[in-house]
Amino acid sequence: MTSAVPLVPAPVAAVPGQGAFSLGPATTLTADPALARAAAWLRGALGPATGLPLPEGPGGIEMRHVGDMAEEEYRLTATPGRVLIEAATAPGAFYGAQTLRQLLGPAAFRAGRTARGPWQVPAVTIEDRPRYGWRGCLIDVARHFLPKHDLLRYIDLLAAHKLNVLHLHLTDDQGWRLQIRKYPKLTEIGAWRHESPLGAKRHRRWDGRPHGGFYTQDDIREIVSYAADRFVTVVPEIDLPGHTQAAIAAYPELGNLDTSLPVRTEWGVGENVLNVADATIAFFKDVLDEVLELFPGPYVCVGGDEVPKGQWNESVPAKERIRELDLRDAEALQSWFVRHFTDYLIARGRKPVGWDELLAGGLPPGLTVAAWRGQACAAMAARAGHDVVVSPFAETYLDFRQAEGEQEPVAIGSVTGLRAVHGFDPVPAGLSAAERERVLGAQAALWTEHIDSPRLLDYMAFPRLAAFAEAVWNDGRDFEDFLGRLAVHERRLDALGVEYRPAGGPHPWQRRPDAPGHPRTRAEIDAELAAWTANLRWP
């Protein structure tokens, strides 16, 4: 008996014909009705690669519903006569099916037949369950748009690594990516910028090429449905009240200035934020009305991060709001503004998510905190009685460089290597048992300022996303053991067409020498973090 991990179960020796289960033309696949969705996925995944129809019938591969297992837990038993996957829920059976696919070898990950078999599964029993319920990845489609086909591919990659949340960052200064019927200019104008930065910010260079795109509402319905079939929940993010210049470019009345603005072409934190008028609040409630139609999952992110207060400090209406509401300052005004939307979501049975900057002005009741500025913010939110999704930028932001050296593509931060991601522990030190229960899990982040293609997204994500998947699935982890299994897993990534970073460093075509980066040290990152959180009072 062994415990599995998201990449691949611990190696099991098997001799063909002696204790192994073999798939063949007569192999059947049957499932309890409660697990039918998982069986449908497995049939669809294995059929093209193996050429086997896997019809319904007794014996062969069986998915059995059992009532005494935890959510997402499964047990896989392979004997010479059959493969049995037992689970209490369809997600648990799905993860058992993913493990079965891993055991069949890299050829099982291809979209067409490249091998005739034998398709063998070693005799083994695997009992497995995740450590956390929230195992996510944020993909920023606002800075660089990711076409629908490529986003669907990434949902498959998340599911293959037993990740179950896609946090979709849909709006920002540089682009609005979601069709809103009531406000068509959000995509007619806000989805397009006339150029993008080339290389690191310090170079002050632009590529001169327009960039844009958006998802229609039917695109979103397709994406959400596709993800649900793979037990991935899509969490939309409509960033408020900062990171909103694309929306202000479409509808200037949302801003604080009397002049029109373009969709922002620079990276970094823009100074243009929403005004605090009642009409602006009503506008974004209208937006959220349509968001809730499209995204049935429990969580919706309303941002709250990186909101410069300069315009509010100069705005007569904003200062009047602070006085009439008897607020302490503009930080408290931000929390007041965001609370309109958290209350709105709670009243509609949803769970609002916001970034940890909201700690400064007071967390709105019922908010789930996405803690990105270090474990101290995560601990502070948990101690305040809020659920927390942990995503510290120095450990889980995959837009950071993977190694020292000028050969790495342009990146935002310092180095976050494979070992650091694999060793990441989502639970901050010093929490009580009750406070630890507030930590729902963690998510990695793929911010795309410098990730301008699906090929580069692959490079920055993998193999670090595989290491992250283990960090949120398992308690005990051995990095050297992981490296040994990763060598096998890379053959699966090859079969899936993933252009991951090789262990020896980037291929020549992955180095991006035409756009030099701005390497930063971890000391600089730590100093920046300290400055960002200096206004918080630690418990």
Secondary structure, 3 states (H helix, E strand, C coil): CECCCCCCCCCCCCECCECCEEECCCCCEEECHHHHHHHHHHHHHHHHHHCCCCCCCCCEEEEEECCCCCCCCEEEEEECCEEEEEECCHHHHHHHHHHHHHHHCHHHHCCCCCCCCCEEECCEEEEECCCCCEEEEEEECCCCCCCHHHHHHHHHHHHHCCCCEEEEECEECCEECECCCCCCHHHHCCCEECCCECCCHHHCCECCCCEECCECHHHHHHHHHHHHCCCCEEEEEEEECCCCHHHHHHCHHHCCCCCCCCCCCCCCCCCCCCCCCHHHHHHHHHHHHHHHHHCCCCEEEEECCCCCCHHHHHCHHHHHHHHHCCCCCHHHHHHHHHHHHHHHHHHCCCEEEEEHHHHCCCCCCCCEEEECCCHHHHHHHHHCCCCEEECCHHHHECCCECCCCCCCCCCCCCECCHHHHHCCCCCCCCCCHHHHCCEEEEEEEECCCCCCCHHHHHHHHCCHHHHHHHHHHCCCCCHHHHHHHHHHHHHHHHHHCCCCCCCCCCCHHHCCCCCCCCCCCHHHHHHHHHHHCCCCCCC
